[in-house]
Structures are given as structure tokens and as C-alpha cells.
Amino acid sequence: MNDLRYAFRHLLKSPAFSLIAILTLALGIGANSAIFSVIDAVLLRPLPFSEPDRIVMVWARYTNDGGSYRTGVHSYLDFVDLKEQSGSFEATAAYTRTEGALSGAADAQLLEGVAVTSGIFDVLGVPPLLGRGFTEEEAKAGGDGVVLTYPAWQRIFGGDRSVLGRKVNISGRPWTVIGVMPPNWKFPVEDEKIDYVAPLQTIAASALANRGSHFLSLVGRLKPGVELAAAEAETSAIAARLAREYPDTNAKFYATKVLTLHRDVVGDVRPALIILFGAVGFVLLIACANVTNLLLVRAAAREREIAIRTALGASRQRIIRQLLLESLVLAALGGLGSLLLASWSVVWLGAAGLQGLPHLGPVQINLPVALFAFTLALGSTMLFGLVPALQLSRPNVNEMLRQGARGSSAGAHAGRLRAFFVVSQVSLSLLLLVSAGLLIKSFFNLRATSPGFNAESTVTTSITLPRVRYAEPDAQIRVHQAIMEKIAALPGVRAAGAADPLPFSNNSASLSFAVSGMASTPRGDHPAASYLVVQPDYFQAMQIPVRRGRVFGREVTRDSPLVIAINEAFARQFFPGRHPIGQHVMIDRPENQAPPCQVVAVVGDSRHDSLANETGPEMYVPFVQDPSRTLDYILRINRAELLGLQGSVKRAVQSVDKDFFVRPLRPMGELVATQLAQPRFNMLLLGVFAGVAMFLAAIGIYGVIAYGVAQRTREIGIRMTLGAQRSQMLGMIMRQSGMLVAIGLAIGLLATLLATRVIVSLLYGVAAADPRIYLLAVALLGGTALLASYFPARRAMKVDPINALRHE
């Protein structure tokens, strides 16, 4: 306690020093704590299920999947075979997304749901809060039981605990509520909102009976002791057998990819978060180097004090303890300040795009984050406090106690330590600055990438027809055409089209095919292309250019010969050296073996899944020749007509059927912007870290040079007395500081060339060793460092030789 009281008194004697050190540490620890709060919510927090480490996703690998397993959904029949033939799982389940409008409510609501097999409750290991789940017998019979999620129960029924057995009408179909899930239950985990869980068997029977209809995700619970590799080997062997037994399905199911559900949910963002966490760790190292330099400078003023304490019998361990305790007080105060800074940072992170991450819980400053900050405070104490403590605990007592002694027996050694920390700061700052520069250039490259269509002045909405009333294709065609005519006639709508799926909607479809002239092979070995169903005027509404031929219009009917439009990538890859117009494409449709489609148009390439990925081959077919219940409508409008258009669209749609739910209009530009959200988040965060690092490095350089000038006042006075010019003093100081900066830049360049390979996966259109970024970073950091050196060096020019020598 005596040491603690002394530490506080000593820090209060130097408030400027203490405040700078505390703020520097708060900045370094706070930045780390803020990023750790994100990592805690996204990467570390367990899933809200029983024994979540045993829950796995089983993705299908197909011969035409292009190396990406994340789109490898299963057919229902393949799922059944995997379930029956695999011995690695305690339970398995399949699911797909669904939705439906809540009928009978005062205000129309669209409910988001998931259609599952009955095993989902066994796989996740979480029983309903109220009631039960549906049994396998009920699921197979296509029963009417539905399980509500806790938020939907609260919203629809006000949390009434007598809800079991009550009816809820979804898309014209009456359901009986048989259960309510607990508050924290959400599956699929990555979805923001799920309202209900329904039996998978309510999906169209034709889709369930077709092995070529791939639309199900598969989740399972491993048996105790079964490893991921063993489960993947077993399910891949089953897939290989199925590929041999059914060679004519749409794509050959030859293997699987098995990974934990947690890893599957966070897999896309894990590398970026780990890289950002490493970057913010460098900021803390720079902050600690700064505080170390401050303590080394301060140590020179305390050498006489420590010498007296040693002469009076204080042991080296006693002195080290005292000095480390002073450092610990600094770190503790910095840690408290860091929690305040981190809480502000979390708010800023949310505004900067944090909502795009797959949260496993709220991002907040909770107990784990506070413990992390406390641990950093303790660790940083050793980082910045131990070296000065060791340096100061071995004074030259005779030298220090000599009457009038002013030198430092350890001055040269301490100077080398300070120079080492300056070099380290410059090196780490250059690494962060180059990395930020690469991400900035990558972001602007991505933002400048054209999606192939014009998203300006374009809004979208989605309309799904109830299955109960519009199950027949002719009814779907009739209703969607009526809706299109109503919407296209609205004032301010310049063009209206529709498609399924919509670009950048996290929804995609692909089908295998064979082109005319291709050698005859089983359907499972055919190549695949993106498959889009479009209404007339889609290309006009999206302003996708037509390169060759003429796109299909309203003259195409359900009974017309099948036609198709392809994009330029399709034409280049599958009709090289041939004119594609008039050629034929045989699409391997899951439901039937339809006649070949004639190519009537080639349109420009447009990106549908990601701005960062090159456009692959795409096929566009008329909606009337492959109708569906769901369509995404695209409206090109006059800007002045946006206000009030939502009501006009709703009235137009409900004039066709008053029970239709119309999603709120959404600017197409927002969908494109979602592709930039994660790169923007990475760029902003690393840019902030680089800026903070450069600022701290500049302060560190300024402090070291200023202290060096103060220590050399007598030397400078002698030099000027002997005839040295003031400009020569400036040059001498600048050369010495410039040498430190140059060494730091050289080491930093080498480290950066090696380290930036880690962020290659985050870059788009820029090489990790882009020389222009490196030169700009060196110039910026070098210029800032030399500017920080100039002001204390200028002080050397103003030294009065008489005053400098008066002390002798």
C-alpha cells in the first residue's frame, strides 16, 4: 500500500506525463477491446444450442460447382439416402427458407419461415418453450402443425400462453400452433428474422420427388467421438455411390464438405476479423513503445532518486517492484479509459457497417471484453514498464551521488533503447499504412466495377403468390402478367420488369445444360450456368445492353417454341467461333426433359452474386415458359415520383388480389451497396488504425528528438561557441533523426512485403506488392516523421551558447 500511495503521488507530480501516457494506453487498449467485442460476438460466442460443437453442416459437392461448396444444396432424395446410409450422425435434418403473408391481421405482415424435416429439434437439441415440435409421422403426412419463434409469438399473440391449438393463417393456409421456441432460438443462425417453423413436406411434392431438384441444406449432430474428417469421408463415399447409381441427374453429386455449424456461419468473415485483430495489436505495440520511451526519458530525471534509495539499502527487486507498480497504475487507468473508448467505438462500428456481420449475440462491452481489457493492461505493463524498470534499477551510485553530478551512467544504453523503439514504431506504422492503402485502393476498384446494369433510379419489390390458391402455372402467369401491367402503367414508372432471382439478393439458381454440337454425355457431367427467369422489359428496366439478336417480348407464350437469351460470357465459352443466334441449348430441368431452347439474343454481362467475382455464363428464359409463384419486380422511375410510389404499387397489386403482401420498395442501389459493406468496413477500420499508428509514431519521434536536444544543450552550446552555424545544428539533428526513420522504413518495407500476403484474399484489382502504394506510404510516413523531427531540431538552432555553458 505504501508503494501504491507513492506511485499515485509520483504520477500526480507530473500530470502532463501521466495524462499523455494514460491517453496513449487508453487508445491502444480501447481499440483492441472494441475489435475484441466484435470477435467475441462473431467468432467466440457459442451457438445457442445443446453441445453446439457436434452440430455440423453437410454441403454437397457437384462436378460443375466451380470449386465452391457453399452453394452445394441437396435434393430431398439425396438427403434421405445420406440419412439412411450414414452412421456418423445421431440425427440429421434438412431445411429450406420459406415465407408467407399473415392473413387476417389488421396490418399485413410477411412472415419469414423455415421448412424443415422433423429431425431438426433433435439435431439442435433445444426443445420448444411451449408445446412440442412435429413428429416424423406428422411431417410425412404433411400435417398442419406449425411452431412459432418467440418474437413471432410475442408479436402476433402478445405472448399469450394459451396459444397452443390456436389457428394462424399463412398465405391462405390455416396452421395450428403446436409449439413456441425459446427466446434465444434462431435457426438458420445467419438469418436476422425467423417467424415460424413448418414441416418440409408442405413443399410441392414434385420438388421432393425429383433427385435433380437441389434446394435443401443439410445439418446433422455427430455421434460422440466422431471426427469431422471421418464424417466427411463417409458421406463422400455415399455421394460417390449415388453418382454411379444416378448418372443422369442434373449435376453429379460426387462428394461432400462437412464443417461445424459455427465455422459455416462465420467462415466468410473470419479471415478479415483475424487480420483486423492483428492490425489493432500492432497499434497497441506502438502505444506501448511510446509509453516506454516516455518512461525512459523520465528515468533520466529519476536516476539520482533511485541512487539515493539504493544507497539507503533498497534492493534491486524492491526498486523494480516500485517502478512496475507505477507502470501498473498507468495501465489500470489507461484500461479504465479504454472501456469508455471501446463503448464509443462499438457505436461507431455499428454505424460503419457492423450490421453486415453474422452476429451470434449483441456486440457490446460485456464481462469477457472487460476481462480482455484488464488482461491487456497487465500485459502492457510488462511490455512498457519492465525495460525502464530494469534500466533504472542498476544505477551507478557513486556517480549519481557525486556533488553536482549531472550525467547519466546509462545514458548511451538508454539512448539506444529509445532509438530501437522509434525504429519499431516506424516499421509497424509502415506495415499498417501500406495495408490500409491496399484496402483503400481495392475498395475504390470494387466500387468502380460496373455490375453490368444501371442501378440508378431503380427500385425493387417482391411478390409471392400463395401456394394454396396459385399452385397451377397458368394461374401464376395470368396473375403476374396482370400485376406487371398495373405497375407499368403507374405514373412515373418509365419501365418495369421482373426476374427470379434478383441480382445481389443472396439468392441464386443454376442449371446444367448441353449446347448444340456438344458430345453426348450423361446429364451429371454437363456444365452449369446461372439460370434466371425474366419478364418482358427486364433488360430495358435494368438497362442491360442487347449485343446481338432481339430479346423475347410479349409475343412469346407458354405454347411458343422455347427460347433463351444468353450473356456474352456464355457465348464466349460455349460458342467460340460460332454465331450464337439460332443455336440450341438443352437445359436439364429438374421436372422434365423439355425440348431444346433456341438462342434469340446475346446480352451484356452482369454480375449477380458478387461484384468481386467475374461474370460467369448466364441463361435467361421467359417467365411464361417457366413460371413460378415468386417474382422480384424492378421499376425504373423518375426520381420525383419516388415519394408516394409505395402506396401506388401496393394499391395496384392489391387490385389484382386484396390479400397479396407487397414488400416495401427498396432502391436497387442498396443491393449493390451491400457488396461494398464488408470491404468498406475493413478499409475504414484499418485506415483508422494506420492513422492512429502514424500519429503515435510521430509523437514518439518528436519526444525522443526533443529529449535528445534537451540532453545535448551543453554540447550544442560548445559547438556554436566554436563557430558552428545554426543551420549546421539543424542539419545534424535532422540527419540523426532521419537515420532512425530510414532504418525503420527499410525494416518496415521488408516486413510489409512478407506480411501483406496475408490480406491477398481481401484485395480486388490490386497486387499485394503494388509499388505505388508502397511509395506513397513511405513518402507519407517519412514526411510525417521528419516533420515531427523538425520542430525539436529547430529548438537546437535557438540555443544560446552563453546560457548553455553557464551551468559549468
PAFI-967554 format. One line per 2 residues: their letters; for each residue z, y, x of C-alpha. Coordinates in steps of 0.05 Angstrom, whole numbers. Layout:
REM residues N
a) Z,Y,X; ...;
END
This chain:
REM residues 808
mn) 0,0,0; 13,47,58;
dl) -57,33,84; -85,45,15;
ry) -50,112,7; -72,132,77;
af) -144,113,60; -144,157,-2;
rh) -112,216,36; -164,209,92;
ll) -222,208,43; -195,269,6;
ks) -192,307,72; -268,300,77;
pa) -293,309,6; -366,323,25;
fs) -369,260,68; -334,218,14;
li) -379,244,-42; -444,231,-4;
ai) -421,161,15; -398,144,-56;
lt) -462,170,-88; -505,133,-38;
la) -469,68,-52; -470,80,-127;
lg) -545,89,-123; -555,24,-84;
ig) -506,-19,-123; -526,12,-190;
an) -599,-3,-181; -582,-75,-163;
sa) -535,-81,-223; -588,-54,-271;
if) -640,-105,-247; -588,-160,-248;
sv) -573,-144,-321; -647,-158,-336;
id) -646,-222,-294; -582,-244,-328;
av) -614,-235,-397; -681,-265,-379;
ll) -671,-316,-324; -598,-336,-321;
rp) -573,-338,-392; -577,-409,-421;
lp) -615,-423,-485; -572,-424,-549;
fs) -580,-499,-558; -539,-561,-541;
ep) -548,-584,-468; -610,-538,-460;
dr) -628,-566,-392; -651,-631,-425;
iv) -699,-595,-473; -770,-595,-446;
mv) -839,-572,-467; -896,-623,-461;
wa) -963,-588,-453; -1029,-625,-457;
ry) -1079,-624,-401; -1153,-627,-421;
tn) -1215,-637,-380; -1240,-568,-399;
dg) -1175,-528,-397; -1197,-489,-334;
gs) -1132,-507,-298; -1086,-472,-347;
yr) -1038,-518,-383; -1005,-463,-425;
tg) -1059,-469,-478; -1054,-545,-480;
vh) -1031,-557,-551; -1034,-625,-583;
sy) -1065,-657,-644; -1017,-688,-693;
ld) -1044,-758,-679; -1035,-749,-604;
fv) -964,-726,-617; -949,-788,-658;
dl) -976,-833,-603; -935,-797,-550;
ke) -873,-801,-593; -881,-876,-606;
qs) -902,-897,-536; -856,-855,-493;
gs) -787,-879,-472; -764,-817,-435;
fe) -741,-777,-496; -682,-782,-543;
at) -721,-742,-594; -787,-706,-598;
aa) -816,-655,-646; -880,-616,-657;
yt) -886,-546,-685; -935,-490,-700;
rt) -929,-419,-725; -939,-403,-799;
eg) -927,-345,-845; -927,-326,-918;
al) -914,-268,-965; -848,-269,-1002;
sg) -866,-267,-1076; -822,-236,-1129;
aa) -788,-186,-1083; -783,-113,-1103;
da) -818,-94,-1039; -869,-142,-1010;
ql) -847,-177,-946; -884,-221,-897;
le) -842,-278,-873; -854,-308,-805;
gv) -842,-383,-802; -849,-445,-760;
av) -875,-511,-788; -840,-569,-753;
ts) -831,-643,-754; -762,-667,-776;
gi) -740,-684,-705; -733,-610,-686;
fd) -659,-609,-706; -644,-669,-661;
vl) -684,-640,-603; -648,-573,-605;
gv) -580,-603,-622; -558,-546,-667;
pp) -541,-565,-739; -550,-515,-796;
ll) -493,-468,-812; -501,-485,-886;
gr) -533,-546,-916; -578,-591,-875;
gf) -647,-599,-846; -702,-640,-879;
te) -704,-715,-866; -764,-752,-838;
ee) -777,-783,-906; -777,-714,-939;
ak) -823,-687,-886; -873,-744,-893;
ag) -874,-735,-968; -889,-661,-960;
gd) -824,-640,-995; -808,-571,-1018;
gv) -744,-561,-976; -741,-501,-931;
vl) -688,-479,-880; -676,-404,-873;
ty) -655,-369,-809; -591,-328,-810;
pa) -626,-259,-811; -672,-281,-868;
wq) -612,-307,-908; -577,-241,-899;
ri) -639,-200,-916; -664,-240,-976;
fg) -600,-266,-1007; -549,-218,-979;
gd) -511,-274,-944; -494,-309,-1010;
rs) -463,-376,-990; -485,-407,-1056;
vl) -557,-401,-1034; -567,-477,-1027;
gr) -612,-503,-1082; -640,-435,-1100;
kv) -715,-423,-1102; -755,-378,-1056;
ni) -829,-366,-1068; -871,-361,-1004;
sg) -946,-349,-1012; -946,-372,-1083;
rp) -910,-438,-1068; -838,-449,-1092;
wt) -789,-475,-1040; -718,-500,-1047;
vi) -668,-473,-997; -633,-533,-966;
gv) -602,-501,-904; -586,-438,-865;
mp) -586,-437,-788; -531,-404,-746;
pn) -536,-330,-725; -559,-341,-654;
wk) -611,-395,-671; -683,-374,-657;
fp) -740,-421,-645; -791,-414,-616;
ve) -747,-376,-567; -800,-326,-545;
de) -813,-301,-615; -779,-238,-638;
ki) -772,-259,-710; -769,-325,-747;
dy) -750,-326,-821; -758,-398,-843;
va) -769,-470,-820; -816,-513,-863;
pl) -840,-585,-857; -903,-592,-816;
qt) -932,-639,-868; -945,-579,-913;
ia) -1002,-561,-866; -1071,-581,-891;
as) -1077,-657,-890; -1146,-653,-858;
al) -1117,-619,-796; -1062,-671,-789;
an) -1112,-729,-796; -1160,-704,-743;
rg) -1148,-722,-669; -1194,-666,-648;
sh) -1153,-612,-683; -1107,-585,-629;
fl) -1054,-536,-656; -985,-565,-643;
sl) -935,-551,-588; -891,-609,-568;
vg) -817,-604,-550; -771,-661,-531;
rl) -700,-677,-509; -697,-721,-447;
kp) -652,-781,-445; -593,-773,-397;
gv) -614,-785,-325; -689,-779,-337;
el) -722,-730,-289; -779,-683,-306;
aa) -827,-718,-258; -814,-786,-289;
ae) -825,-759,-360; -889,-725,-338;
ae) -915,-788,-303; -901,-829,-366;
ts) -933,-781,-415; -993,-770,-369;
ai) -1004,-846,-367; -1002,-847,-443;
aa) -1052,-789,-445; -1099,-826,-398;
rl) -1097,-887,-444; -1113,-843,-504;
ar) -1171,-812,-466; -1201,-881,-456;
ey) -1188,-902,-528; -1216,-839,-559;
pd) -1272,-812,-514; -1306,-773,-569;
tn) -1251,-725,-588; -1265,-651,-576;
ak) -1234,-650,-507; -1209,-707,-465;
fy) -1133,-709,-465; -1121,-738,-396;
at) -1052,-714,-372; -990,-673,-389;
kv) -947,-619,-359; -873,-625,-371;
lt) -824,-569,-356; -757,-546,-382;
lh) -759,-502,-444; -723,-446,-406;
rd) -774,-448,-350; -830,-448,-401;
vv) -803,-386,-436; -791,-344,-373;
gd) -846,-373,-329; -894,-315,-333;
vr) -843,-261,-314; -800,-299,-264;
pa) -842,-282,-202; -844,-207,-219;
li) -769,-203,-232; -751,-240,-168;
il) -797,-194,-128; -764,-132,-160;
fg) -695,-161,-146; -714,-169,-73;
av) -741,-98,-71; -677,-68,-100;
gf) -638,-109,-50; -675,-71,5;
vl) -653,-6,-28; -580,-30,-22;
li) -591,-47,51; -619,23,63;
ac) -559,53,27; -511,12,70;
an) -548,33,133; -539,106,111;
vt) -465,98,100; -458,60,166;
nl) -490,119,201; -442,166,165;
ll) -383,125,188; -408,121,259;
vr) -415,196,261; -346,203,232;
aa) -319,153,281; -333,200,339;
ar) -285,251,308; -231,198,300;
er) -232,168,369; -172,209,392;
ei) -133,190,329; -147,116,340;
ai) -129,122,414; -61,151,395;
rt) -48,96,344; -67,44,397;
al) -21,77,449; 36,74,398;
ga) 28,-1,391; -23,-12,336;
sr) -62,-77,347; -137,-82,341;
qr) -131,-124,279; -86,-72,247;
ii) -137,-17,261; -195,-58,236;
rq) -156,-73,172; -143,1,161;
ll) -216,20,172; -243,-36,128;
le) -195,-16,73; -222,55,76;
sl) -292,26,70; -269,-17,12;
vl) -243,44,-24; -311,77,-15;
aa) -346,15,-40; -299,8,-100;
lg) -311,80,-121; -385,70,-110;
gl) -382,7,-152; -349,43,-210;
gs) -403,97,-206; -456,43,-202;
ll) -435,15,-270; -446,83,-302;
la) -513,90,-267; -532,19,-287;
sw) -516,32,-361; -562,93,-359;
sv) -615,52,-323; -614,-2,-376;
vw) -631,50,-428; -687,76,-384;
lg) -713,6,-371; -718,-5,-446;
aa) -759,58,-454; -802,37,-394;
gl) -826,-28,-425; -768,-78,-422;
qg) -784,-99,-493; -843,-139,-467;
lp) -798,-189,-432; -775,-254,-464;
hl) -701,-239,-477; -653,-296,-482;
gp) -600,-245,-502; -587,-170,-502;
vq) -597,-133,-437; -530,-99,-426;
in) -475,-85,-376; -431,-145,-391;
lp) -378,-183,-353; -427,-221,-308;
va) -461,-156,-289; -394,-123,-275;
lf) -373,-182,-231; -440,-177,-196;
af) -428,-103,-181; -358,-119,-156;
tl) -386,-173,-111; -437,-125,-83;
al) -383,-74,-70; -344,-125,-29;
gs) -406,-149,7; -430,-79,22;
tm) -361,-64,52; -375,-116,105;
lf) -446,-90,114; -430,-17,125;
gl) -356,-20,145; -350,-75,196;
vp) -394,-47,251; -360,22,254;
al) -291,-13,249; -307,-58,308;
ql) -336,0,347; -276,46,335;
sr) -222,-6,345; -232,-11,420;
pn) -221,60,446; -213,80,519;
vn) -141,103,512; -135,137,580;
em) -199,175,570; -182,197,499;
lr) -111,220,516; -132,260,576;
qg) -117,334,567; -179,368,539;
ar) -220,304,537; -280,315,492;
gs) -327,258,509; -335,190,478;
sa) -329,128,518; -371,92,468;
ga) -419,148,454; -481,115,483;
ha) -468,50,447; -455,85,381;
gr) -519,125,391; -559,62,399;
lr) -527,34,335; -546,97,297;
af) -617,93,324; -621,19,303;
fv) -601,36,232; -652,93,228;
vs) -707,46,251; -684,-6,199;
qv) -686,46,144; -756,69,162;
sl) -781,-4,166; -752,-24,98;
sl) -775,41,66; -846,29,90;
ll) -845,-41,61; -824,-14,-7;
lv) -872,44,-4; -933,1,12;
sa) -914,-49,-42; -907,7,-93;
gl) -974,36,-71; -1008,-31,-80;
li) -979,-39,-150; -998,32,-169;
ks) -1069,21,-147; -1070,-46,-182;
ff) -1045,-14,-247; -1098,40,-246;
nl) -1152,-12,-231; -1128,-52,-291;
ra) -1124,10,-335; -1195,29,-315;
ts) -1221,-40,-333; -1263,-38,-396;
pg) -1244,-92,-447; -1317,-93,-469;
fn) -1304,-57,-534; -1283,13,-555;
ae) -1211,14,-580; -1211,89,-594;
st) -1205,109,-668; -1197,36,-688;
vt) -1141,5,-729; -1128,-67,-749;
ts) -1092,-105,-803; -1087,-179,-820;
it) -1093,-212,-888; -1075,-285,-902;
lp) -1094,-317,-968; -1041,-363,-999;
rv) -1059,-436,-987; -1038,-457,-1058;
ry) -1089,-411,-1091; -1144,-406,-1039;
ae) -1150,-474,-1007; -1225,-481,-1021;
pd) -1275,-450,-972; -1317,-418,-1028;
aq) -1255,-381,-1054; -1238,-357,-984;
ir) -1309,-330,-974; -1310,-296,-1042;
vh) -1242,-261,-1034; -1251,-239,-962;
qa) -1320,-211,-978; -1291,-173,-1037;
im) -1236,-145,-992; -1286,-125,-939;
ek) -1329,-87,-990; -1268,-49,-1017;
ia) -1243,-30,-948; -1312,-10,-921;
al) -1321,38,-979; -1256,76,-966;
pg) -1264,150,-946; -1260,159,-871;
vr) -1278,87,-854; -1342,90,-811;
aa) -1348,15,-800; -1308,-46,-819;
ga) -1310,-116,-791; -1264,-176,-785;
ad) -1251,-232,-736; -1207,-292,-724;
pl) -1175,-288,-674; -1167,-214,-656;
pf) -1172,-194,-582; -1104,-188,-546;
sn) -1066,-216,-606; -1034,-274,-567;
ns) -1077,-320,-608; -1138,-356,-583;
as) -1184,-413,-602; -1234,-453,-563;
ls) -1282,-510,-579; -1324,-556,-536;
fa) -1399,-557,-544; -1465,-582,-517;
vs) -1526,-539,-507; -1598,-559,-516;
gm) -1624,-594,-454; -1554,-618,-432;
as) -1549,-691,-413; -1516,-734,-466;
tp) -1442,-744,-451; -1380,-761,-493;
rg) -1351,-701,-531; -1288,-706,-490;
dh) -1328,-686,-428; -1363,-626,-459;
pa) -1349,-556,-433; -1308,-508,-477;
as) -1316,-435,-496; -1275,-385,-536;
yl) -1291,-392,-610; -1289,-331,-656;
vv) -1306,-327,-730; -1331,-258,-748;
qp) -1352,-219,-810; -1416,-177,-810;
dy) -1408,-109,-776; -1354,-136,-729;
fq) -1396,-117,-668; -1411,-48,-698;
am) -1337,-36,-714; -1316,-57,-644;
qi) -1377,-24,-611; -1394,-87,-573;
pv) -1466,-78,-550; -1520,-127,-571;
rr) -1561,-144,-509; -1613,-190,-539;
gr) -1635,-212,-608; -1604,-189,-673;
vf) -1534,-206,-696; -1525,-240,-763;
gr) -1514,-198,-824; -1503,-207,-898;
ev) -1568,-247,-904; -1532,-307,-874;
tr) -1499,-350,-927; -1459,-414,-928;
ds) -1523,-453,-943; -1565,-419,-889;
pl) -1583,-455,-824; -1525,-449,-776;
vi) -1530,-391,-728; -1488,-366,-669;
ai) -1482,-307,-623; -1461,-316,-551;
ne) -1437,-269,-498; -1471,-254,-431;
af) -1423,-299,-393; -1444,-358,-437;
ar) -1517,-342,-427; -1510,-337,-351;
qf) -1471,-402,-345; -1507,-447,-394;
fp) -1578,-418,-399; -1594,-399,-328;
gr) -1667,-381,-320; -1679,-391,-395;
hp) -1685,-343,-452; -1624,-359,-496;
ig) -1652,-333,-561; -1676,-392,-603;
qh) -1637,-444,-562; -1588,-490,-597;
vm) -1514,-503,-587; -1480,-563,-616;
id) -1407,-544,-630; -1357,-601,-631;
rp) -1320,-580,-694; -1256,-619,-707;
en) -1271,-632,-780; -1342,-657,-778;
qa) -1405,-666,-737; -1445,-605,-761;
pp) -1518,-592,-744; -1532,-550,-682;
cq) -1528,-475,-686; -1587,-431,-666;
vv) -1573,-374,-618; -1595,-310,-651;
av) -1562,-257,-607; -1530,-244,-539;
vg) -1475,-192,-540; -1437,-157,-484;
ds) -1377,-190,-451; -1310,-171,-480;
rh) -1241,-192,-457; -1199,-226,-510;
ds) -1139,-259,-475; -1123,-214,-416;
la) -1151,-152,-383; -1136,-183,-315;
ne) -1180,-245,-327; -1255,-245,-322;
tg) -1291,-257,-387; -1309,-330,-399;
pe) -1362,-358,-445; -1353,-340,-518;
my) -1384,-362,-583; -1386,-320,-647;
vp) -1402,-354,-713; -1409,-322,-783;
fv) -1347,-325,-827; -1388,-352,-886;
qd) -1407,-413,-845; -1336,-428,-821;
ps) -1287,-394,-870; -1211,-392,-863;
rt) -1152,-362,-900; -1133,-312,-846;
ld) -1176,-254,-820; -1159,-195,-777;
yi) -1195,-133,-803; -1219,-78,-756;
lr) -1233,-9,-783; -1267,46,-743;
in) -1243,111,-774; -1245,186,-768;
ra) -1181,210,-734; -1167,259,-791;
el) -1166,202,-842; -1110,161,-809;
lg) -1056,195,-849; -1053,161,-916;
lq) -1101,106,-898; -1047,53,-900;
gs) -1036,65,-975; -1111,66,-988;
vk) -1121,-1,-953; -1062,-32,-990;
ra) -1088,-9,-1057; -1158,-34,-1041;
vq) -1134,-103,-1021; -1086,-110,-1079;
sv) -1141,-90,-1127; -1171,-158,-1109;
dk) -1104,-194,-1116; -1039,-157,-1130;
df) -997,-209,-1093; -1032,-201,-1026;
fv) -989,-175,-969; -1022,-124,-924;
rp) -994,-115,-854; -983,-44,-831;
lr) -1044,-14,-797; -1040,-18,-721;
pm) -1083,21,-672; -1127,-25,-631;
ge) -1107,16,-571; -1036,-12,-578;
lv) -1061,-83,-569; -1099,-62,-506;
at) -1036,-25,-482; -996,-89,-486;
ql) -1038,-115,-429; -1013,-57,-386;
aq) -940,-60,-406; -916,-110,-354;
pr) -958,-81,-296; -934,-11,-316;
fn) -862,-36,-315; -870,-67,-246;
ml) -905,-5,-219; -854,44,-246;
ll) -794,4,-222; -820,-9,-152;
gv) -844,63,-147; -774,88,-164;
fa) -744,41,-113; -793,64,-60;
gv) -778,137,-76; -703,126,-71;
am) -712,87,-6; -754,143,25;
fl) -703,195,2; -645,155,32;
aa) -684,144,97; -698,219,102;
ig) -624,234,92; -605,183,144;
iy) -654,211,195; -630,282,181;
gv) -558,261,190; -569,225,256;
ia) -612,280,286; -563,334,262;
yg) -505,298,293; -544,287,357;
va) -559,361,362; -485,378,350;
qr) -463,329,404; -514,357,454;
tr) -497,430,443; -468,437,514;
ei) -529,401,545; -577,446,506;
gi) -538,508,528; -543,487,602;
rm) -618,473,595; -630,541,564;
tl) -587,575,617; -631,543,670;
ga) -694,571,637; -715,522,583;
qr) -752,554,525; -730,547,453;
sq) -797,514,436; -784,463,490;
ml) -717,446,459; -752,436,392;
gm) -804,392,423; -752,350,460;
im) -712,336,396; -776,323,355;
rq) -802,274,408; -738,235,408;
sg) -735,230,332; -809,217,329;
ml) -799,157,376; -748,127,328;
va) -795,139,269; -854,109,306;
ig) -815,46,324; -792,39,252;
la) -863,47,226; -890,-4,275;
ig) -838,-56,257; -847,-39,184;
ll) -922,-49,187; -915,-118,216;
at) -861,-137,165; -903,-108,108;
ll) -965,-147,127; -925,-211,122;
at) -883,-193,61; -937,-165,15;
rv) -968,-234,9; -912,-248,-40;
iv) -938,-197,-90; -1010,-220,-89;
sl) -1002,-252,-158; -983,-184,-186;
ly) -1044,-148,-159; -1111,-134,-193;
gv) -1172,-109,-156; -1135,-92,-92;
aa) -1122,-132,-29; -1051,-141,-3;
ad) -1074,-112,63; -1112,-51,35;
pr) -1117,-5,96; -1119,59,54;
iy) -1053,43,21; -1022,28,89;
ll) -1048,93,120; -1024,134,61;
av) -955,102,62; -949,113,138;
al) -971,185,131; -923,199,73;
lg) -863,165,104; -877,190,174;
gt) -887,261,149; -822,258,108;
al) -784,230,167; -809,283,215;
la) -795,338,164; -724,311,159;
sy) -720,315,236; -748,385,239;
fp) -691,423,206; -635,398,252;
ar) -683,404,312; -694,477,293;
ra) -619,486,300; -626,468,374;
mk) -672,529,382; -616,575,357;
vd) -562,551,405; -530,609,442;
pi) -522,587,516; -460,631,525;
na) -425,601,464; -446,531,484;
lr) -415,539,554; -353,577,532;
he) -316,511,519; -318,493,593;
END
